[in-house]
Amino acid sequence: MSATSSVINRFRNRRDAERALDDIIADGGQPTEFRIDEAADGTCLIVILERDGGEIAGTLGA
């Protein structure tokens, strides 16, 4: 692993990611600026989208 790469800890399951996303939206986040991506092993990431809904601005894990 290079010094510039980072490890993203994924949510254990979709339910955990949905709970975190619910908190983000309750704090004022816009639902259209996020999506949940699920890996084949069931772990998940919250993907943060640019305001126009196209490009990925970042990811959020556990």
N, C-alpha and C positions, 0 to 999 in steps of 0.2 A: 504494500500500500504506500502510495507516495505521500509526502508531507502535505500536499495541497488537497488531497481527497479527504472526505469525511464519511463517517458511518452514520446512517440514519436509522435510529431505532423506530421500528414500525409499531403501530398499535397491534395488540395480540389478535384482535378480531374486529369485524365491522361494527359491532355494537359499541366497543370502546371508542372507535373513531367517530361514530355518530354522536356519542355523548359529548366528546370534546368539541365537535362542530356545533352542536346545540348551544354550548356555553359561549362559543365565539359569536354566534348569531345573536344570542341574548345580550351580549355586550355591545351590539351595534354592527356586527359584521353583516355584509350583504350576501344572502344565499347564492346569488349568481356568480360570486367571486370565488367559490370553493367547489370542489368535488372530492369524492372519496374514490381512490383507486385501490383495488384489491389484488394481491399477488396470488399465485396458484396455491401457496401454502396457507392462505386465509388471512395473512397479515395485511394491514392496510396503512395507507398514507393519506393525509389530507393534502390535496393539491390546491395551491393558491394561484388564481388566475388574474391576469391583468384586468383592469376595469372594463375593457371592451369584450371580455370573455374569451379571447383567443389565445394569446401566448401564456405560457406558464411563468409565473413570477417567482415561485418557490414551492417548497414542500414542508409539511409539518408532520413530525412523528411523535411517538410517545416520549 
